[in-house]
Amino acid sequence: MFISNAYAETAGTAAGGGFMEFLPLVALIAVFYFLVLRPQSKRAKEHKAMVEALQRGDEVVTAGGEVGRVAKVFEEYVSVEFAENFEVTVQKTAIQTVLPKGTIKSIK
C-alpha cells in the first residue's frame, strides 16, 4: 500500500530521449561553425589570394601598421619602400592590406 508499482519504460521513449539529449550539442556545433570557423576560413582564403597577387608598385599596409610601396616581389618575401631610399624586406604574410593607388600621396 505504501510502495508504488514500478513500471518499465517503453523502448520508443528511451530511444527518442537519447536523440533529444544531443540536439543542443549539435545546434551549438552548427552555430560555432557558421559564426566562427566559416568566416575565418573565408578571410584566410581572401588574404592568401591578395598576397599572391602582390606586384611592384602596390601600396600596402604591413601588420605593424607601416604604409609603403612594394619595390620588389620575391617568392616568400616582399621589399617595401617606406621612404625615399629606405626599403625593408618583410614576409608576404605580414602584408595586411593593399591600398588603392594614390593613397600614400593623399596621406602625406
N, C-alpha and C positions, 0 to 999 in steps of 0.2 A: 504494500500500500504506500509506503514512503519512498520506494525505489521506482523510478520511472523506467519504462521499457526503452531499450536501445534498439534503434532501427538502423540497418545498414544503408549507406548511401547508394544510389543507383550509379551505374557505370557512366551514363551520359553526363551527369552533373560534375563528376570528378574530371573528366576529360575537358569539358568546356571551361572549367575554372582554371585549369593549368594554362591554357592559352591566354586567358584574360589577365593572368598574373604577369605575363611577359609583354603584354601590349604597351604599357607605359615605357618600358625599356626600349622597345622597337621604335616608338614615337620619339624618344629622346635621341636615339642614334640618328634618325632621319632628320631631325631639327639640327643637330650638330653638323651633319653632312652639308645641308643646304645653307646654313648660316656661317660656317667656318671653313670647312675643307674645300668646297667648290669655289667660292670666291678667291681663296688663297691660291689655288692651282691656276685659276684664270689669270690672276695678276702675275704669277710666276711665268706663265706662258707669254704674256704680253711683254714682260721685261726681257725675256730671252730673245724675242723677235726684235725688240728695239736695239739690244746690244749687238745682235748680228748685223743689223742694218746701219751701224755707225760708219760714217765716211768722213774724209778730210773736209774741214770747213764747218762741220756741225757745231752748234753752240750747245753746251751741255752744263748740267749741274751735277757735281760729284756727291757722294754720300756724306762728305764732310761739309757740304754747303758751298763749295767754291764754284764760281761761274767762270767758264773758259771756252776756248775754241779748240776743236780736235785738230792737231797738227799732223800726226802720223797714226796709222792703224796697223797694229801687229796682230799676231794670231790670238793671243790672250791678253794683250796689253794695248793701251791707247796712250799716246803722248798728247797731253793737253797743255795748251798755251794759255797761261793766266794773265800774262802781261807781255809787253814787247821784250823779246829775247829771254823769256822765263818759261821754260817748259818743264812739266813734271810727268813722269810715266806712272800711270795707275792701271789697275786691273780693269778689264771691261765691266766686270760685275759691280765695280764701285761707281759706275755712271748711273745716276738715279733718274734723270730726266733729260730729254732732248728738247731744247727751247726753239721757238720759231726764229728764223733768220732776222737779224737786226736787233735782237733783244739786248745784247751787250751794249750797243751804242745808245739805246734808249735808257739804260740804267746809269751810265756814266755821265 
